[in-house]
Amino acid sequence: MARTVAHVIVDALEELGVQHVFGVVGDALNPLTDAIRTSVGLNWVGCRHEEAAAFAASAQSQLSGTLGVCMGTVGPGSVHLLNGLYDAAKSRTPVLAICGQVPLAEIGSDYFQEVDNDLLFRDVAVHRATVTSPDQMPRLLESAVRAAVTQGGVAVLTVPGDLGDQELSDDRPTRFALDRAVTRPDDPALARAAELLNAASRVTLLVGQGAREARTEVLRTAELLAAPMVLTLKAKEGFEDDNTFQVGQTGLIGNPAAAHALDSGDVLFMLGTDFPYREWYPKDAKVIQVDSREEHLGRRTPVDVGLAGDVGATLRALLPLVKAVPDRAHLDDARERFLRWQEGQQRLADPAHEHRWTGKLRAVLDNREHAIRPEALAAAVDAYADADAVFTSDTGMATVWLSRFVTMRGDRRLIGSYNLGSMANAMPQALGAQLWAPDRQIVALCGDGGLSMLLGDLMTIKTYGLPVKLVVFDNRRLGMVKLEQEQAGLPEFGTELDNPDFAAVATALGLTGIRVTDPADLHEGVRRAFETPGPVLLDVLTNPEEVAVPGKPTVAQGWGFAVAKAKELLPGREG
């Protein structure tokens, strides 16, 4: 007996090693979810919102390096997937979205809930197709999976509601050819890069996620060139631990040492990074860039030598051509600045810092329940989390504090919406991560605004008994937006959040809720949260006035902040 379209899809996903499919059930998906119900190795994870489902699938894909899968039913169900799919697309991770559609005969008639999925997903997907005949299977599925895996992106396969249970007339096994080539530049390009490096006296490395599989080669390059290593946020995992060359991040979340290392070098050597912020690149340095995608070469800053290829293979071919730099002054200066900055940051992370420096001012501007420094919370999380913990972080201030105070030592992993910059990603990504690694500690650093957006999927965590640890930076603000307004000289407006007691909400939903309002209770609260079995939400009331100073603060930013604070303190709308 021939298989149905739905069973072909489910059997193929099992063959690929996919274990979880995330989504919300719906009529057009019924043949598919029923096939999952009777499968052996594939598990359905029913979320409360399709956006959470897409984030969870993307998280599994990023952590495993394999295909993530989510589903959305016809119309609104598919639309809800979009934000999570955009995050997967911007993260260059393979995700297959299977979407329902109205009955085949009704397509194009403006039928109830009909949405043109091929048009809807045009921008986000590297491949999209609608099944219009069972005999197109498994060919369309094979094409979708190949595109997602080999191009590192989203593929969308739309299945009309009346096609999923139709049988194939010519049923055959699926065949997936998914091997990817390892490439390096040609010899003349390598020679030009070596010539530039050999003429330089101060080389700075800017290292991104694309270099993580080439740690040995990258460290050898830094040693040979006596080069400080500036890390992108996504390169913290893989390069932060046990690395005497790294000087942290640059950009708005970065530090002065990294900014100085970039500005003071005469050659910038970019390895596997598409760091987007042009204003943070050096103005006068020569630039060499290595990236596996040719279209990335030179699109952020002009490059003198562009090397299209895998970082590891490229460095293995390049390094024999490069002379060692005997003068370590550039590296030593950068490292000294970085360590000095770190010492200052650790003073901020002391819970007693607030009482020493802001006692009288706090009595005027704030109250005791806002006395906890977010730096202290992030540092406590770093201290108590497991050596192989998986961290997710919400976009905004939660990511700033993670970047500065949570270290990716041991086998720790890190994901977030670091390219799309979406709110509400940390909790659903943690959901997917915990199902991927049920025996590892999963820690989500959540902003109160982000958590509120997809709060309903706390119930998904409860339903599946996932022991996720949710740490909420509860400053009752959209903190990053507040900072952006004030740096521009605008008074804070529209950023205040009327939050519930998140710990009480968690308790009502069947999770363990812990609330911390006093700095003296912070470490005990974090320790208890991490030691308590099962899902835990730790709600920590943090100081909404805390400011994260960027690596290169400008006079305009300082003046804008002063003007904004004056406007906020003076009475009247026109004050």
Residue pairs with C-beta under 8 A, 6 or more apart in sequence:
1 167
2 167
2 168
2 169
2 171
3 11
3 167
3 168
3 171
4 31
4 35
4 134
4 164
4 165
4 166
4 167
4 168
5 31
5 131
5 134
5 137
5 159
5 163
5 164
5 165
5 166
5 168
6 31
6 32
6 34
6 35
6 159
6 164
6 165
7 35
8 137
8 138
8 141
8 168
8 171
8 174
9 32
9 35
9 98
9 137
9 141
9 157
9 159
10 32
10 35
10 36
10 39
10 42
11 39
11 174
12 138
12 141
12 142
12 145
12 174
12 176
13 21
13 42
13 67
13 69
14 39
14 40
14 41
14 42
15 174
15 176
16 66
16 67
16 145
16 176
17 66
18 42
18 66
18 67
18 68
18 69
19 41
19 42
19 43
19 435
19 436
20 42
20 43
20 44
20 45
20 56
20 57
20 60
20 69
20 432
20 435
20 436
21 36
21 42
21 43
21 44
21 45
21 57
21 69
21 70
21 71
21 98
22 45
22 47
22 52
22 53
22 54
22 56
22 57
22 69
22 70
22 71
22 432
23 29
23 44
23 45
23 46
23 47
23 50
23 53
23 70
23 71
23 72
23 73
23 77
24 46
24 47
24 48
24 49
24 50
24 53
24 71
24 72
24 73
24 77
24 80
25 33
25 46
25 73
26 72
26 73
26 74
26 77
26 100
27 73
27 74
27 100
27 161
28 73
28 74
28 100
28 101
28 102
28 159
28 160
28 161
28 164
29 71
29 72
29 73
29 77
29 98
29 100
29 164
30 161
30 164
31 161
31 164
31 165
32 71
32 98
32 159
32 164
33 44
33 71
36 42
36 43
36 44
37 44
45 53
45 56
45 431
45 435
45 460
45 464
46 460
46 463
47 53
47 56
47 428
47 431
47 457
47 460
48 454
48 456
48 457
48 459
48 460
49 80
49 454
49 456
49 457
50 70
50 72
50 77
50 78
50 80
50 81
50 84
51 80
51 81
51 82
51 83
51 84
51 424
51 428
51 454
52 84
52 427
52 428
52 431
52 454
52 456
52 457
52 460
53 70
53 71
53 72
53 81
53 84
53 428
54 70
54 81
54 82
54 83
54 84
54 85
54 87
54 88
54 95
54 97
55 83
55 84
55 87
55 424
55 425
55 428
55 429
55 431
55 432
56 68
56 70
56 84
56 428
56 429
56 431
56 432
56 435
57 68
57 69
57 70
57 84
57 88
57 95
57 97
57 432
58 68
58 84
58 85
58 87
58 88
58 91
58 93
58 95
58 429
58 432
59 68
59 392
59 415
59 428
59 429
59 430
59 431
59 432
59 433
59 436
60 68
60 432
60 433
60 435
60 436
61 67
61 68
61 88
61 93
61 94
61 95
62 91
62 93
62 415
63 390
63 413
63 415
63 433
63 436
63 437
64 436
66 94
66 149
67 94
67 95
67 96
67 145
67 148
67 149
68 88
68 93
68 94
68 95
68 96
68 432
69 95
69 96
69 97
69 98
70 81
70 84
70 85
70 95
70 96
70 97
70 98
71 97
71 98
71 99
71 100
72 78
72 79
72 80
72 81
72 97
72 99
72 100
73 99
73 100
74 99
74 100
74 101
74 102
74 113
74 114
74 115
74 161
75 102
75 113
75 114
75 115
76 113
76 115
77 99
77 100
78 97
78 99
78 100
78 115
78 117
78 120
78 158
79 115
79 120
81 97
81 99
82 120
82 121
82 124
83 420
83 422
84 425
84 428
85 95
85 97
85 121
85 124
85 125
85 154
85 156
86 124
86 420
86 422
87 417
87 419
87 420
87 422
87 425
88 94
88 95
88 153
88 154
89 124
89 125
89 126
89 153
89 154
90 419
90 420
91 415
91 417
91 418
91 419
91 420
92 152
92 153
93 152
93 153
94 148
94 149
94 151
94 152
94 153
94 154
94 155
95 148
95 153
95 154
95 155
96 144
96 145
96 148
96 154
96 155
96 156
96 157
97 121
97 125
97 154
97 155
97 156
97 157
98 156
98 157
98 158
98 159
99 117
99 121
99 156
99 157
99 158
99 159
100 158
100 159
100 160
100 161
101 107
101 114
101 117
101 130
101 158
101 159
101 160
101 161
102 111
102 112
102 113
102 114
102 160
102 161
103 111
103 160
103 161
103 162
104 132
104 160
104 162
104 163
105 162
106 114
107 114
107 130
107 160
117 128
117 130
117 156
117 158
118 128
118 129
118 130
118 156
118 158
121 128
121 154
121 156
122 128
124 154
124 156
125 153
125 154
125 155
125 156
126 147
126 148
126 151
126 153
126 154
126 155
127 143
127 144
127 147
127 148
127 151
127 153
127 155
127 156
128 155
128 156
128 157
128 158
129 140
129 143
129 144
129 156
129 157
129 158
130 158
130 159
130 160
131 137
131 140
131 157
131 158
131 159
131 160
131 163
132 160
132 163
133 163
134 163
134 166
134 167
134 168
134 169
135 168
135 169
135 170
137 168
138 172
138 173
138 174
140 157
141 157
141 174
142 174
142 175
142 176
144 155
144 156
144 157
145 155
145 176
145 178
146 176
146 177
146 178
147 153
147 155
148 154
148 155
149 176
149 178
149 180
150 178
150 180
182 310
182 312
182 313
183 292
183 308
183 309
183 310
183 313
184 190
184 309
184 310
184 313
184 314
184 316
184 317
185 193
185 307
185 308
185 309
185 314
185 317
187 317
189 305
189 306
189 307
190 307
190 314
190 317
190 318
190 321
191 321
192 305
193 288
193 305
193 307
193 318
194 318
194 321
194 322
196 267
196 286
196 288
196 304
196 305
197 203
197 225
197 267
197 269
197 288
197 322
197 323
198 322
198 323
200 225
200 265
200 266
200 267
200 286
200 325
201 266
201 325
201 327
201 330
202 264
202 265
202 266
202 267
202 330
203 225
203 226
203 227
203 265
203 266
203 267
203 268
203 269
203 325
203 330
204 227
204 228
204 229
204 230
204 261
204 262
204 264
204 265
204 267
204 268
204 269
204 282
204 285
204 330
204 334
205 218
205 221
205 222
205 225
205 227
205 228
205 229
205 230
205 245
205 269
205 270
205 271
206 230
206 232
206 250
206 262
206 268
206 269
206 270
206 271
206 273
206 275
207 218
207 229
207 230
207 231
207 232
207 235
207 239
207 271
207 272
207 273
208 232
208 234
208 235
208 270
208 271
208 272
208 273
208 274
208 275
209 232
209 234
209 235
209 238
209 272
209 273
210 271
210 272
210 273
210 274
210 291
210 292
210 311
211 218
211 235
211 238
211 239
211 271
211 272
211 273
211 311
211 312
212 235
212 237
212 238
212 239
212 272
213 310
213 311
213 312
214 271
214 272
214 310
214 311
214 312
214 315
215 238
215 239
217 311
217 312
217 315
217 316
217 319
218 229
218 239
218 271
218 311
218 315
219 243
219 245
220 315
220 319
221 227
221 269
221 271
221 315
221 319
221 322
222 228
222 229
222 245
222 331
223 245
224 319
224 322
224 324
224 325
225 269
225 322
225 324
225 325
226 324
226 325
226 326
226 327
226 328
226 330
226 331
227 245
227 265
227 269
227 325
227 330
227 331
228 245
228 246
228 247
228 261
228 330
228 331
228 334
228 335
228 338
229 239
229 243
229 245
229 246
229 247
230 246
230 247
230 248
230 249
230 250
230 258
230 261
230 262
231 239
231 240
231 246
231 247
231 248
231 249
231 258
232 249
232 273
232 275
233 249
233 253
233 399
233 403
233 416
233 418
234 414
234 418
235 272
235 273
236 249
236 403
236 407
236 408
236 414
237 408
237 412
237 413
237 414
238 408
239 246
240 246
240 407
240 408
240 409
241 407
241 408
241 409
241 410
241 412
242 409
244 335
245 331
245 335
246 338
247 255
247 257
247 258
247 261
247 334
247 335
247 337
247 338
248 254
248 255
248 257
248 258
248 338
248 341
248 342
248 403
248 404
249 255
249 258
249 403
249 551
250 258
250 259
250 262
250 275
250 280
250 551
251 275
251 277
251 280
251 550
251 551
252 277
252 400
252 548
252 550
252 551
253 399
253 400
253 403
253 404
253 548
253 550
254 280
254 403
254 550
254 551
255 338
255 341
255 404
255 551
256 337
256 341
256 551
256 552
257 334
257 335
257 337
257 338
257 340
257 341
257 551
258 334
258 338
258 551
259 280
259 551
259 552
260 333
260 334
260 337
261 330
261 334
261 337
262 268
262 280
262 281
262 282
262 285
263 282
263 283
264 330
264 333
264 334
265 282
265 285
265 330
266 284
266 285
266 286
267 285
267 286
267 287
267 288
268 281
268 282
268 285
268 286
268 287
268 288
268 301
269 288
269 290
270 287
270 288
270 289
270 290
270 291
270 303
271 290
271 311
271 315
272 290
272 291
272 292
272 311
273 291
274 291
274 296
274 299
274 300
275 281
275 300
276 300
278 300
278 301
280 551
280 552
281 287
281 300
281 301
286 304
287 301
287 302
287 303
287 304
287 305
288 303
288 304
288 305
288 306
288 307
289 296
289 297
289 298
289 303
289 305
289 306
289 307
290 307
290 309
290 311
290 314
290 315
291 297
291 306
291 307
291 308
292 308
292 309
292 310
292 311
293 308
294 306
294 308
297 303
297 306
297 307
297 308
298 306
307 314
307 318
345 375
345 404
345 405
346 379
347 353
348 373
348 375
348 376
349 373
349 375
349 376
349 378
349 379
349 405
350 376
351 372
351 373
351 376
351 519
351 520
351 522
351 523
352 519
353 373
353 376
354 362
354 371
354 372
354 373
354 519
354 543
355 371
355 519
362 371
365 545
366 543
366 544
366 545
368 517
368 518
369 517
369 518
369 541
370 475
370 541
370 542
370 543
370 544
370 545
371 518
371 519
371 543
372 516
372 517
372 518
372 519
372 522
372 540
372 541
372 542
372 543
373 519
373 542
373 543
373 546
374 397
374 401
374 473
374 475
374 542
374 543
374 546
375 401
375 404
375 405
375 546
376 519
376 522
377 401
377 471
377 473
377 522
377 526
377 540
377 542
378 401
378 402
378 404
378 405
378 406
378 445
379 405
380 522
380 523
380 526
381 405
381 406
381 443
381 445
381 471
381 526
382 405
382 406
382 407
383 523
383 526
384 523
384 526
384 527
384 530
385 391
385 406
385 412
385 441
385 443
385 530
386 440
386 441
386 530
387 409
387 410
387 411
387 412
388 410
388 411
388 412
388 413
388 440
388 441
389 412
389 413
389 440
389 441
389 442
389 443
390 412
390 413
390 414
390 415
390 430
390 433
390 437
390 440
390 441
390 442
390 443
391 402
391 406
391 412
391 413
391 414
391 415
391 443
391 444
391 445
392 414
392 415
392 416
392 425
392 426
392 427
392 429
392 430
392 433
392 442
392 443
392 444
392 445
393 399
393 402
393 414
393 416
393 426
393 444
393 445
394 416
394 417
394 423
394 424
394 425
394 426
394 444
394 445
394 446
394 447
394 449
394 450
394 451
395 416
395 417
395 418
395 421
395 422
395 423
395 425
395 447
395 450
395 480
396 423
396 447
396 449
396 450
396 478
396 479
396 480
396 481
397 447
397 473
397 475
397 479
397 480
397 483
397 546
397 548
398 426
398 445
398 446
398 447
398 450
398 473
399 416
399 418
399 445
400 480
400 548
401 445
401 473
401 548
402 414
402 445
404 548
406 445
408 414
413 433
415 429
415 433
416 425
416 426
416 429
417 423
417 425
423 447
423 449
423 450
423 453
424 450
424 451
424 453
424 454
425 450
426 444
426 445
426 446
426 447
426 450
426 451
427 444
427 446
427 450
427 451
427 454
427 457
427 458
427 461
427 468
427 470
428 454
428 457
429 444
430 442
430 443
430 444
430 468
430 470
431 457
431 460
431 461
431 466
431 468
433 442
434 440
434 442
434 461
434 466
434 467
434 468
435 464
435 466
441 467
441 469
441 530
442 466
442 467
442 468
442 469
443 468
443 469
443 471
443 530
444 468
444 469
444 470
444 471
445 471
445 473
446 470
446 471
446 472
446 473
447 472
447 473
447 478
447 479
448 472
448 473
448 474
448 475
448 476
448 477
448 497
448 499
448 502
449 477
449 478
449 497
451 470
451 472
451 502
452 497
452 499
455 505
458 470
458 505
458 506
458 509
458 511
458 537
459 509
461 468
461 511
461 535
462 509
462 510
462 511
462 535
465 534
465 535
466 535
467 533
467 534
467 535
467 536
468 535
468 536
469 529
469 530
469 535
469 536
469 538
470 506
470 535
470 536
470 537
470 538
471 526
471 529
471 538
471 540
472 502
472 537
472 538
472 539
472 540
473 479
473 540
473 542
474 499
474 502
474 539
474 540
474 541
474 542
475 541
475 542
475 543
475 544
475 546
476 496
476 497
476 498
476 499
476 541
476 544
477 492
477 495
477 496
477 497
477 544
478 494
478 495
478 497
479 495
479 544
481 494
481 495
482 492
482 495
482 544
483 547
483 548
485 491
485 492
485 493
485 495
485 564
486 492
486 560
486 561
486 564
486 565
487 557
487 560
487 561
487 564
488 560
488 564
489 559
489 560
489 561
489 563
489 564
490 560
490 564
490 567
491 564
491 567
491 568
492 564
492 568
501 515
501 539
502 513
502 515
502 537
502 539
503 513
503 514
503 515
503 537
503 538
503 539
504 513
504 515
505 513
505 537
506 512
506 513
506 535
506 536
506 537
506 539
507 513
511 534
511 535
511 536
511 537
512 529
512 532
512 534
512 535
512 536
512 537
513 536
513 537
513 539
514 525
514 528
514 529
514 532
514 536
514 537
514 538
514 539
515 539
515 540
515 541
516 522
516 525
516 538
516 539
516 540
516 541
517 541
522 540
525 538
525 540
526 538
529 536
529 538
530 536
547 561
550 557
567 575
